[in-house]
């Protein structure tokens, strides 16, 4: 008789087994983690300092500590320790620190996947977001980066703290196209830009979002920025 299930490695009760509750409880903890899977990250190589029951992490190559030797598994927090569940082809989960869904291709998690071919090609979505403290000057490199070979759909911005300075308004774009994602934008907290491009723009080299003051300079403030794109995965 088999001792565990094929896909998730759930321990099976054996005839006349003692301490049956231990086997059943471990199986339930595994199911609690992987059903409607939410992965905190698939890139952290070190376990979190505090283990939260039911919280899951995709264990990447080079993992250390309690995750050492567990590359490619899903680490499920359980009673202060970890249960490791195999990640397999076709598994789907939401990755919290990337804000995208992912599908496992049998070797790694493919983030933001819309389609996934059996030979490894894929169409994926991507995004990056950040809260940016505005510094003094006429323009500012936000550090929010569009990766190379990404077809950008658009970018958004929301003013969190009033933008101060001599500017009358501001623009959001990239080098050489300073208002690609918006111009005449408001300075007051709550002002926003929804910079949806009429024609998606492919960036063959990486580029950072740039904020430019119109009619004057920035002296301070805070904004929340995000940029969204499509990518082709090479098989």
N, C-alpha and C positions, 0 to 999 in steps of 0.2 A: 504494500500500500504506500502511495506517495506521502511524503512528510510535509509538503507545502504546495501551494498552487503554482501554476506555470508562469503566469504573467506578473503578478505582484509579490510573489514569494510569501503569501499568507500561510502561516503555520496551520496545519490541519490537526484536528483532534485524533488521537490514536486510541485504539481499543484499550479499555481499562487504564487509561492515562490518569495519573494523579495531577493535582494542581491545574485542573483544566482552565480555571479562570485566567491563569497567566497567559496561556496560548490564545485564548479568545480575546483578552484585553489588548495584546500586542497586535492582533489582526485588526481590531477596531481602530487602534491608533494609526495604523497604516492607511486604512480606508479614510479616516478622518482627515488625513493629510492630502491624499492624492485625488479624492473625489472633488470635482470642480477645483482643480489644482491652481493654487496661487503660490508663485515662487518669489521670495523676497529679492533674490538676485541669482544670476547664473555666472557671475564673474568674481564674487568674493572668494578668495582662497583661504581665508581664516574664519573659523566658526565665530558666531557672535559671543560676546562675553556672557550674556544671559540667555539661557535656552527657554523658549516659550513653547509650551505644549501645542502641537498642531501646526506650528509655523514651519514652512518648508523652504529649502534652499537647493538650487541645482549645484552640485559639487563639480567645479571645473578642474582642469589639469593643474597640477602644482599645489593642490590643497594640502594644508598642514594641520597639525594638532589632531583633534578627534576625527577630522575628515581625511587624514592621510591615508592613501591607498584606496579611497572610495570614489575616485574620478568617474564621472558619468552617472552617478546615482543621484537620487533625491534624498536629501537628509531631512528627516521629519523629527521635530522636537518631541521628546517623550520622557516625562518623569525626570527632567534634569539632564537627560542624555539624548542620544540619537538612535533612530531606527533608519536604516538605509534601504530604500526601495529602488529597484532597477528602473532606469528611464529607457523607454523603448520607442522604436519607430512608430510615428503617428500620435504619440502622446501630445496633448495640448495643455498649455497653462498660461496664466497671466503673469508677466514679470513686473513687479512693483517698481523697482528702481529705474526701469526703462520706459514704463508706461505703455507697453505693447504686449500683444499675445505672441506666443511662440509655439512652434511645432518641433518635435524631436525628429531628426532625420536618421536615427539609428546610431549616430556618433555624437552629435552636439545639438543644442537648441538653436533653431533658426528663428531669430527675432523678427517680429512684425510680418510674418509670412502671410501672403495672400494666396499663393499657389506654390506647390513644392513637387517637382518632378522626381521620378524614381532614380534618376542619375545625378540629382543634387542641384539642378537649376531651380531658381525661385524668383518670384516677384515679391518684394518686401516693402513695407512701409517703415518709415523712421521718423523720429522726432527728438528734439532736445529742448529743454526749458530751463530757465534760471531766473532768479531774482537778482537784479543788477543795481548796485549803488552807483548813482551818476556822479562823475567827477567834473571838476571845473574845466571849461574849454569850449571851443566852438563845435567840436565833434568828439565822439567817443567810440572806441572799439570796445564792444560789450563783452567780448570773449565767448559769445554764443556762436558755435561753429557749424556751418554747413559742410558736410564731408564731400570729398571729391567724388565725381560720378553719380551725383544725386540729382534727380529731377524734382525741383522744389515746387510744391503746390501753393505754398504761401507761408506767411508769418503773422503772428499776433503780438500785440503789446497791450499792457494795462498799467496805468500810472498808479503806483501804490502810495507814494508820498509825493506831494506837490513838487513839480520841477521848478526850481528857482533859478534866477539869473536874469539877464537882459533880453533873452530870446522872446519872440512873440508867439512862436509855435515851433514844432520840430518835425523831422522826417526820419523814416526808418528804411534802411536799405543795406547795400554792400558797396565796397569800393567800386567806383565807376558808375554806380546806379544808386545814388544816395537816397532816393525816394521810391525805390521799387516796391516797397511794402506799405507805403503811406506817407502823406505830406499834409501840412497844415494841422498837425495833431495837437490836441489839447494838453495843457500843463497841469491841470488840477487833478487831484486824486480821484480815481474812478474813470477818467478819460481812457479811451481805448482805441485800438486800430485792429481791424480784421483785414489783413492784407492778402486777400485771395487773388492770385494771378489769373488774368484772363487766358493766358497761354502759359502752361508750366515751363519753367526755365531750368535747363540742365547746367549744373556747375561741374566742369571737368577738373577744376582745381578747388581745393577747400577755400572757404571764404567765411569771414566773421560778419555778424550783423553790426552795422554802424548806425549810431544815433547822431544826427546833425541838427544843431540849433539854427533856426531861421530868424534873421533879424537881430541876432545877438548870441551870447554865450550861455552855457549852463554854469551853475554854481553848485547845484546839489539836487537831491531827490532820489527816488527809487522807482524802478519799473520791473514788471514781470514780462519776460519775453519767451516766445516759443516759435520754432520753425518746423515745418512738416514736409516730408519728401517721399519719393518712391526710389527704389534701387533695384537693379538686376543682379542676382547672385550667379556667379560663374560656377558651373558644375564641376 
